Amino acid sequence: MAKKKDELIPYDQVSPGYEAVYTGETSSKTVRESEMVSTLYSDEDGNLISQWSMIPWTFPDEEGRWNEDAWDDTVVHLNVMQAELGPLSDGIRLLRCHISGLVPCDSGLPATIDELLFAIARGGLESSSFKNGCLCSGLGIQPKTSQPGQLESLRTIHAVINAYLSGEPSKGVLKAYPKAAGFVVRTYEWLGAVADLNTLQRKMLDRVLLNLSVFTEFGYTGTDPQSLLEASTNQDLEAMGQDVFYGKNGRGPRLDAEISELAELPTLRPWDPTAYREALDELVEDEGKQELYKTCCHIASGIHTASDCHHNTFRYIESWIHGIGTGRLEIPTRNTHSEKKRLGQLLFGYALGLDKWLLRVPLQFLLLDLGHIDLGFDPRNSIVRVYACLGEEHTPVKEWLAACLWYTLIYNQQGGLIGSWTSSHTNLIQRGEELGVTAHEWIDFVLQKEG
């Protein structure tokens, strides 16, 4: 009899640094293969098991094997901490999964971090907790959205653009969508009179509407797990991706080809960084076409395809509209890099708080000392949240979970403090180190003691 889907396998069958669940299926043959982000294998009874790494954004090879030789001393120490804890309850294991599933580029920060801090202190997640990432997130809970009204807002944008294209005056659109007044005014201002749009601009707006149709037609938003469940039962989301973004004969790629031909631009290749840079170099002597190419590729790539859970979702959409209307993707009235600064400062503050909590530095003296140091921002709010949520009690399990969260915030490849793929905040780290403030004092102390 097959095991229940998403049921954790016995703890003594999983190694520190990994987690695994039954898929609910069986196989008469021995199985071991990669599922891109996880390994699928069979046990001696033929139950199929999905295993993944607790180190964020690490993946198995094509044969489903993990490269543990790539683990650094910090990861090894986290696994040693776990091994020394002995058997763990399912609640703690599920909490650990949720910690590793957190993605710093998710639009729910800092609420998703605070929730994890409370869960660590409590010893488990609430039955309904925030969706906080896009890989192995929400196991064992009823995930909820941190972005109420997301789908409604996306539908409003879709309706506003359609109203503009149909020639409806801004006055009527403002009356229909008064809570989106700022967006409506900016859209009409940037695009100008609809009668003055050229063919290229209309096709670019068609491409924007096609991107938005992923959400408006499918009733899907990546911020709400329930909408994903409902959409996947009624529509083939993979087919949607092929049609709008990837498939050679999809509506999106065909429209992209028409746009590049009409604008006399190189092929739009937003998925290929090398080809994208080469195209920009080719257009370096024509700034207008270079900016147009940036805008077209930006639109063609969607919101990281259809990842509207990303914090820049609505800023992306506004940039597309501004680029179509003015010829430049960047909006002069927007504070540049403000979101990156916000996230970097948040992550640094939380990581610093976790680091010092693990070292058992009293909150009061930590804040006193920081009051004499100019980091360029004040991390106090994040630090206070860490200490207030975790409390005074230190237990081995609690310290291990806090250390896991600390690692996720710093080293997550998708938006972590030192994430090597996106959003690295090395300027904050360097500034702190110059002033004698680091968020890795705890691990340095531990590894030095062990060495």
C-alpha positions in Angstrom: 0.0 0.0 0.0 1.4 3.4 -1.0 2.4 5.9 1.7 0.4 9.1 2.0 1.5 11.9 -0.4 3.8 14.5 1.3 4.1 12.3 4.4 7.6 12.8 5.9 9.7 9.6 5.7 11.0 8.3 9.1 13.7 10.6 10.5 16.3 7.8 10.8 16.1 7.4 7.0 17.1 11.0 6.1 20.6 12.5 6.6 21.2 15.9 8.2 20.9 18.6 5.7 18.1 16.9 3.7 14.4 16.3 4.0 12.2 13.8 2.2 8.6 12.9 1.7 6.6 10.1 0.1 5.1 11.0 -3.2 2.1 8.8 -2.7 3.1 6.6 -5.6 5.0 3.3 -5.9 7.2 1.6 -8.5 8.0 -2.0 -9.2 11.4 -0.9 -10.5 14.3 0.7 -8.6 14.2 4.4 -9.1 16.8 7.1 -8.6 16.7 10.2 -10.8 16.8 14.0 -10.7 13.6 16.1 -10.6 15.5 19.3 -11.2 15.2 20.6 -7.6 14.9 17.2 -5.9 15.9 13.6 -6.1 13.2 10.9 -6.8 14.1 7.5 -5.5 12.4 4.3 -4.3 12.7 2.5 -1.0 12.8 -1.3 -0.5 9.0 -1.5 -0.5 8.8 0.4 -3.8 7.5 3.6 -2.3 8.6 6.7 -4.3 10.3 9.4 -2.2 11.2 13.0 -3.1 14.3 14.3 -1.3 15.7 17.8 -1.4 18.5 19.8 0.2 17.9 22.1 3.2 20.6 24.4 1.7 18.6 26.9 -0.4 18.9 26.6 -4.2 21.2 23.6 -4.3 20.3 20.9 -6.7 21.2 17.3 -7.6 23.0 16.2 -10.7 21.3 14.5 -13.6 21.4 11.1 -11.8 19.9 12.6 -8.6 23.1 12.7 -6.6 24.2 15.5 -4.4 27.6 17.1 -4.4 28.4 17.2 -0.6 32.0 18.0 -1.4 30.8 21.5 -2.3 29.6 22.1 1.3 31.5 24.8 3.1 32.4 24.6 6.8 29.3 26.6 7.8 27.0 24.0 6.1 28.9 21.2 7.7 28.5 22.8 11.1 24.7 23.3 10.7 24.5 19.6 9.9 26.6 18.7 12.9 24.3 20.8 15.0 21.3 18.9 13.6 22.9 15.4 14.2 23.6 16.3 17.8 19.9 17.0 18.4 18.8 13.4 18.1 15.3 12.5 16.7 13.3 15.5 15.7 9.5 15.9 15.8 7.6 16.3 12.5 6.7 19.8 13.6 10.4 20.8 13.9 11.2 19.1 10.6 8.4 21.0 8.8 9.5 24.2 10.3 13.1 23.6 9.1 11.6 23.0 5.6 9.8 26.3 5.7 12.9 28.1 6.8 14.9 26.7 3.9 12.0 27.5 1.5 12.1 31.2 2.3 13.2 33.3 -0.6 14.4 36.9 0.2 13.1 38.2 -3.2 9.6 37.3 -2.2 7.2 40.2 -1.7 6.2 39.1 1.8 9.4 40.3 3.5 9.7 41.1 6.4 6.4 39.5 7.5 7.6 36.1 6.4 10.8 36.4 8.5 8.9 37.6 11.6 6.5 34.6 11.3 9.5 32.2 11.2 11.0 33.9 14.2 7.8 33.4 16.2 7.6 29.8 15.0 11.1 29.0 16.1 10.3 30.4 19.6 7.0 28.4 19.6 8.5 25.2 18.3 6.4 24.9 15.2 4.4 26.7 12.5 0.8 27.8 12.7 -1.5 25.5 10.7 -1.9 28.4 8.3 1.4 30.2 7.5 2.6 32.6 4.8 3.8 31.3 1.5 7.4 32.5 1.6 9.1 31.0 -1.4 8.9 29.1 -4.7 10.8 25.9 -3.9 9.5 23.2 -1.5 7.6 25.8 0.4 4.5 25.3 2.5 4.9 21.6 3.3 2.6 20.4 6.1 0.6 23.6 6.4 -2.2 25.5 4.7 -0.1 28.3 3.1 -1.7 31.7 2.9 -0.9 34.8 0.9 1.0 37.8 2.3 -0.3 39.9 -0.6 -4.1 40.3 -0.2 -5.7 41.9 -3.3 -2.9 40.9 -5.7 -5.0 39.3 -8.4 -7.6 42.1 -8.2 -4.8 44.7 -8.7 -3.4 42.8 -11.7 -6.9 42.6 -13.2 -7.3 46.4 -12.7 -4.0 47.1 -14.6 -5.2 44.8 -17.4 -8.5 46.7 -17.5 -6.9 50.1 -17.5 -4.7 49.3 -20.4 -7.6 47.9 -22.4 -9.7 51.0 -21.6 -6.9 53.2 -22.8 -6.5 51.3 -26.0 -10.3 51.4 -26.6 -10.1 55.2 -26.5 -11.8 55.7 -23.2 -10.9 59.1 -21.6 -8.9 59.0 -18.4 -11.8 60.7 -16.6 -14.0 57.6 -17.0 -11.2 55.2 -16.1 -10.5 57.2 -12.9 -14.1 57.0 -12.0 -14.1 53.2 -12.5 -10.9 52.6 -10.6 -10.5 55.5 -8.1 -8.1 53.4 -5.9 -5.7 53.1 -8.7 -5.8 56.8 -9.6 -2.0 57.3 -9.5 -1.4 54.4 -11.8 -4.1 55.6 -14.2 -2.8 59.1 -14.4 0.8 58.0 -15.0 -0.3 55.5 -17.7 -2.3 58.1 -19.7 0.5 60.7 -19.3 3.3 58.4 -20.4 1.4 56.8 -23.4 -0.2 60.0 -24.6 -3.2 60.1 -26.9 -4.1 56.6 -28.1 -4.6 58.0 -31.7 -0.9 58.9 -31.7 0.4 55.4 -30.9 2.4 53.8 -33.7 2.1 50.2 -34.8 5.1 49.2 -32.8 3.8 50.7 -29.6 0.4 48.9 -30.0 2.2 45.6 -30.5 4.3 46.2 -27.4 1.1 46.9 -25.4 -0.4 43.7 -26.8 2.6 41.9 -25.4 2.1 43.5 -22.0 -1.6 42.4 -22.1 -0.5 38.9 -23.0 1.8 38.8 -20.0 -1.0 39.9 -17.7 -3.4 37.4 -19.2 -1.5 34.7 -17.4 -3.0 36.1 -14.2 -6.3 37.5 -15.5 -7.4 34.6 -17.6 -6.1 31.8 -15.4 -7.1 33.4 -12.1 -3.6 32.6 -11.0 -1.2 34.6 -8.8 2.1 33.2 -7.5 1.5 35.0 -4.2 -1.6 32.8 -3.4 -1.1 29.0 -3.2 -4.8 28.4 -3.4 -5.1 30.2 -6.7 -2.2 28.1 -8.1 -4.0 24.9 -7.0 -7.3 26.0 -8.6 -5.6 27.2 -11.8 -3.6 24.0 -12.2 -6.8 21.9 -12.0 -8.6 23.9 -14.6 -5.8 24.9 -17.0 -2.5 23.5 -18.1 0.0 26.0 -16.6 2.9 24.4 -18.5 1.1 24.9 -21.8 0.5 28.5 -20.7 4.2 29.0 -20.2 5.0 27.6 -23.6 2.4 29.8 -25.2 3.3 33.1 -23.5 7.1 32.7 -23.0 9.0 29.6 -24.1 7.4 27.8 -27.0 8.7 28.5 -30.5 5.2 28.7 -31.9 3.6 30.3 -28.8 1.8 33.6 -29.1 4.4 35.4 -27.0 7.5 34.4 -29.0 5.6 35.0 -32.3 4.7 38.5 -31.1 8.3 39.1 -29.9 9.5 38.2 -33.4 7.1 40.6 -35.0 8.2 43.4 -32.6 11.9 42.9 -33.3 11.3 42.8 -37.0 9.1 45.9 -37.0 11.5 47.9 -34.8 14.5 46.6 -36.8 16.1 45.2 -33.7 18.2 42.1 -33.0 16.2 39.0 -32.0 14.8 39.5 -28.5 16.7 37.1 -26.2 15.9 38.0 -22.6 16.7 34.4 -21.5 20.2 34.5 -22.8 22.3 37.0 -20.9 25.3 36.7 -23.3 23.2 37.3 -26.4 21.4 40.1 -24.7 24.6 41.9 -23.9 26.0 41.3 -27.4 22.8 42.9 -28.9 23.2 45.9 -26.7 26.8 46.3 -27.8 25.7 46.1 -31.4 23.3 49.0 -30.7 25.7 51.1 -28.7 25.9 53.8 -31.3 22.1 54.2 -31.4 20.9 55.0 -27.8 17.3 55.1 -28.8 17.3 51.6 -30.3 19.4 50.4 -27.4 16.8 51.7 -24.9 14.0 50.2 -27.1 15.7 46.8 -27.1 16.0 46.9 -23.3 12.3 47.6 -23.0 11.2 44.9 -25.5 13.4 42.3 -23.8 12.1 43.4 -20.4 8.5 42.9 -21.5 9.3 39.6 -23.3 10.8 38.1 -20.1 7.6 38.9 -18.2 7.8 39.2 -14.4 10.6 36.6 -14.2 8.1 34.8 -16.5 5.0 34.6 -14.3 6.6 35.0 -10.9 4.4 37.8 -9.6 5.4 36.8 -6.0 8.6 38.8 -6.7 8.8 42.2 -4.9 9.3 44.1 -8.2 6.1 42.9 -9.9 4.2 46.2 -10.1 7.3 48.3 -10.7 8.2 46.0 -13.6 4.7 46.6 -15.2 5.0 50.4 -14.7 8.4 50.3 -16.3 7.0 48.5 -19.4 4.4 51.2 -19.8 6.8 54.0 -19.4 9.2 52.4 -21.8 6.5 52.0 -24.5 5.4 55.6 -24.1 8.6 57.4 -23.6 11.3 55.2 -25.1 13.1 54.7 -21.8 12.6 51.9 -19.3 13.8 53.8 -16.3 11.3 56.2 -14.7 12.9 59.4 -13.6 10.3 60.1 -10.8 10.9 56.7 -9.1 13.6 56.4 -6.4 16.2 54.2 -8.0 17.3 51.1 -6.1 15.1 52.0 -3.2 13.8 48.4 -2.9 17.3 46.9 -3.1 18.3 49.2 -0.3 15.3 48.4 1.8 15.8 44.6 1.4 19.6 44.8 2.0 19.1 46.8 5.2 16.3 44.5 6.4 18.4 41.4 5.7 21.5 42.9 7.3 19.5 43.8 10.4 17.9 40.4 10.8 21.2 38.6 10.2 23.0 40.8 12.6 20.3 40.2 15.2 20.4 36.5 14.8 24.2 36.5 14.9 24.3 38.3 18.2 21.4 36.4 19.7 23.3 33.2 18.9 26.3 34.7 20.7 24.0 35.6 23.6 24.9 39.3 23.4 22.4 41.3 25.5 20.0 43.3 23.2 20.5 46.4 25.3 24.3 46.6 25.0 24.1 45.6 21.3 21.8 48.6 20.6 24.0 50.9 22.8 27.1 50.0 20.8 25.4 50.4 17.5 24.3 53.9 18.5 27.9 55.0 18.2 28.3 53.5 14.7 27.0 55.0 11.5 26.2 52.2 9.1 24.3 54.5 6.9 21.0 53.1 8.2 19.5 52.0 11.5 19.1 48.2 11.9 17.4 48.6 15.3 13.9 47.5 14.1 15.0 44.2 12.7 17.3 43.5 15.6 14.5 44.2 18.1 12.2 41.8 16.2 14.7 39.0 16.4 15.2 39.3 20.1 11.6 39.9 20.9 10.4 37.0 18.9 13.0 34.5 20.0 13.0 35.5 23.6 15.5 34.7 26.3 15.4 30.9 26.3 18.2 29.2 24.4 17.8 25.5 23.6 19.8 23.4 21.2 16.9 23.0 18.8 16.1 26.7 18.9 19.7 27.7 18.3 19.9 25.3 15.4 16.7 26.7 13.8 17.9 30.3 14.3 21.2 29.4 12.7 19.4 27.9 9.7 17.4 31.0 9.3 20.5 33.1 9.6 22.1 31.0 6.8 19.1 31.3 4.6 19.0 35.1 4.9 22.7 35.6 4.2 23.5 32.9 1.6 20.3 32.4 -0.4 21.1 32.7 -4.0 17.8 34.4 -4.8 18.2 37.7 -3.1 20.2 36.8 0.0 22.6 39.2 1.6 25.5 37.5 -0.2 23.4 35.8 -2.9 25.7 35.3 -5.8 22.9 35.1 -8.4 20.9 38.2 -7.6 20.7 41.1 -5.1 24.1 40.8 -3.5 24.5 43.5 -0.9 28.3 43.5 -0.6 28.3 47.3 -0.1 26.5 46.9 3.2 28.7 44.0 4.3 31.9 45.9 3.4 30.7 49.1 5.2 29.9 47.1 8.3 33.2 45.3 8.3 35.1 48.6 8.0 33.3 49.7 11.1 33.8 46.5 13.0 30.2 45.3 12.6 29.7 41.8 11.1 26.8 39.4 10.9 29.0 36.3 11.0 30.7 36.7 14.4 28.9 33.7 15.7 30.0 31.2 13.0 33.6 32.6 13.1 33.7 32.0 16.8 32.3 28.5 16.5 34.5 27.4 13.6 37.6 28.8 15.3 36.8 26.9 18.5 36.3 23.7 16.5 39.5 24.3 14.5 
